């Protein structure tokens, strides 16, 4: 039989038990990873761009190559995220500027575009906090899951991207996703059978088509998971605060920590009102957390 084998480029949508669902050329294929990948200790992840061989059904479809990743997370295990959407409540639970700043910095470090979505704005406005992140150059949205206000703006932002959502319990993340993509039919506050969160299912990341792109379903993915699994070396921390970047070359000393040093360009910008006080306070707290940490400790 001619053309028994076909080579295609595709996107891994999910992986369970050594089988990977790959979207390629407008179709979906179930594949196994070639032994050569295992020998190289390369484990395919949801979000990976891959080269696959599709057969005529007489043998297994295979993943032959994993293309270079722009990023990857440990928890949840997922690759090539374009944007990390940080969901924050304006009322209950109360917003934490430090948590937002830590997550936006982690997104920058992992080469993900951060976005902050303030929910429950029908209960309490988010104008003051939102202005801080907008002035820092971070995409910021104020929405109401009850009225639908601001939802279209978030949906437009997600178009064409692979997006992961994170937020602590009670911030309205599931309600937001239901507003953005009603076809997912997520169950707020309960186990979602739609996304395979039943008691006997594997808790793996999965990509779902929605909003003109893909949304990463990340079972149990809270802000705390991301904090625990990832960290930023102190020498790279300042550049993860994007509003600091124009002033990093203005420091008198190359060893400047941007915390309390003389001749610091960042501190001069802070004094001039070009950097928000709360953002710099978060930076100092993060710097103090990692300044003595060694890579082997992580």
N, C-alpha and C positions, 0 to 999 in steps of 0.2 A: 504494500500500500504506500502510495506517495504521501509526502508531507506528514509522516507519522509524528514528527516532532516540530514544535514551533517555539522560538525564543521571543519573549516579550519583556518589556519593562513594566513594572507594576508597583503598587503601594500595599503594604501589609495593613489590613484592617483589624485583625486580631490573631492571637495565637493561643491555642488550648491543647495541652497534652502532646506537644510536638507536631501538631497540625496547624498550618497557617492559612488564613483566608486572605487571598491576594486579589486586589482589583487591578485588572489589566485589560487594555483595549476594549473597554466597555462591558467586560464580563467579569465574573468572580470565579476564582479557582482555589481549590484546596491543595496545598503543597506541603511537602516535607523538605527540611533543610538537608542539603547534601552533606555527606560525611566530611568533606574537605573543610566546610565551615566549622564543624565541631572540632576538628583537629587544630584549627586556627583559634579556637575558643571564641568564635564569633556567634553570638546568640541573636537571632532575629527578634526585633521588637515591633510592636504596633507603631506605625508611622514610618517604618523603614522603607526607603526606595530600593527596589531589588530587581535583579534580572532572574527570570524564571524560564524553565522549559516545560511546555505543556505537551502532553502526549495524547494519543488517541484513545486512552482509557485502558490500554493493556498493561500499563505500568504507571507508577506514581508521577504526578507532577512534582517538580523540584525547584527549590530556591537555589540558584547557582552562585549568586554574588549579591552581597549587600553593599550598596553604594555608600560613599562617605557621608557621615551624619554631620549636620550642623550643630546638633545638641542631643543630649539624652538625659533622662532622669532615672534615678535609682528606684524611687518610690513615688508614683507608680512607674513601672518600667515602660517607657514610651520614648520615641525618638522624633526628631525633626518638628518640634512644636514651633509654630510661627508666633503665636501670641499667648501669653498667660493672662487670663482674666481674673482679677482679684475682686471678689464680691464682698462688699462691706455694708453692714446695716447702719443706718443713721440713728436708730433708736435702741432696740433691744435685740441682740447684745450691743453694747456701746462700741463705737469705733475706736480702734487703737492705732494712732499715727505710727507708732514704732513698728507694729506688725505690718502695716501697709508698706512702710519704707523698707523693711527687711525683705519682703516679698518682691517689691519692685527691683531692689538691688540684685536679688537672686535671679530674677528674670533677665536683667541686663547681663549678668555674668554668664548665663547659659545661652546668650544670644537669642532670647525670646523678647518680643516686643511687649512690654507691660501695658496693661489697661486696667483702670480702676472703675468699678461700677458700684455706685452707692444706691442701695435699695431702701425701700420704705420711706421715700421722700414725701409721701402723702401724710406720714406721721410726724416727720421732722425734717426740715430742709437740710441740705448738705452744702450750701453755697460756700461757706467759709473754708471747709476742708477741700472741697472740689477745686477752689481757686488755687490752693497750694500746689496741687498736682498738675493743673493746667499750666501754671506759670513755670513749673519744672519741665514742661514739654512732654508730659505723659498724657496719653489719651484718657479722658475722664468723662464718665457718663452718670447722670442722675436719673433714676428710674423709679417707677411705682409698679410693682407687680399686680397691684389691685386695679389701678386705672389704665395701665398700659402706657403711661407717659414715658417717653424716652426709649421705649423698646425698639422702635424702628431704627434709631441711631445706632444702637448696639448691633442690631442685625446687619446693618450696612457695613459696619466695621469688620464683622466676621467674614464677610464674603471673600471667597478665594483663599482663606487661611485654614490651617490646622490649629485649632484653639483648645486649650485646656482651661477649665474653670476650677478655682480653688477658693475656699472660704470656710470659716468655722461654722459649726452647727448653729442653726437659727438665723443665719443672715439672709435667707431667702434664695439660696443658689438653685434649688430644685424648682421653685416657683418661677424664677427667672428663665431657666431652661425651658420650662413648659410654655412660657410666653413667647420665647424666641423660636421654638420648634415644637408646636403642639403635637406633631406626629409622633414624638417620642413618648408621650403620655406617661411621664414619670409620676410616681406616687410620692407625694410629699410626706416626709416623716415616717415612711414605711419602706420595706424591701421592695425594689422595683423588679418585677418579673420581665418587664419590657427590655431591660438592659441586662438580664441574666444575673440578677443579684439574689437568686433563690438560695436556700440553705445548702443545697448540694452542688452549686455551680462554682466554677473556678473564678476567683476574683482577679481578673486580668484587665488591663486597659484595652479599650476597643474604640475604634473610630466609627462615627456615624455621620452619614451625609446630612447636613442641615445648614440652613442660612447661606447657601451658595458655596459652602466649604465643608469642613469636617469638624465635628466636636468630639473631643476625647472624653469618653466616659471613663472616669477614674474611681472605681468603687472604694469608698472609705478615704478618698483623697481630701484631707483637710489641710489647712495652712500649717498645722503642727507636723504633718507628715513631711511636707516640703522642708520645713525648718530643720527637722531632725536628720534628714537624709542628705542635705546639701550645705556647703559652707563656702565662704569666699576668702581667699588668702588676703592678708592685710595689705600687701603691695598692690592689689588689684581692686580693693574696696572703693577707693575714692572715685575711680573712673566708672563705677557702677551707679553713682549718683550723677546723672547726666548734666544737671545744671552746674556741677563742679568743674566739668571738663574744660570750659574756656579759661579757667583760672589756674589750672594745675601747673602750667609753665611759668606762672608769675611768682612762684615761691623762691625765696632767697637761697634756700638749701635744698639739695636734691633728696635729702633724707626726711623732708618735712612730713609730718604725720597729719597735718591739717586739723589738728585738735586744739593746740594752744601754742604753736610755734611762732617765733618772731619772724617777720617778713613773709608771712604766708599769704599767698594770693587768694585762697579760698576764704580765709578769715577776713581779709579786706573786703571781699565781695559780700560776705555775711554782714559786716558792719555797714556797708553801703545799701543794704536792703535788697540785694540781688539774689540772695539765697534765703529761703525761709528758715527761721530759727528752729522750728520743729524738725525740719529735715536734717539740719546740721547736728542737732541733739541726738537724733537717731544714728547718724553716722558715727558720732563719738562713742555711743553705747556699743555699736557693732564692732568698732575698732578695738575697744577694750576687751570685747569677748574673744577676738581672734588674734590679738597681737602676739600672744605667747604660744599660740597653738601650732603644733608641728603637723605636717601632712600625714605622717604615720599614725597620729592619734585619731584620725578620722577614718 
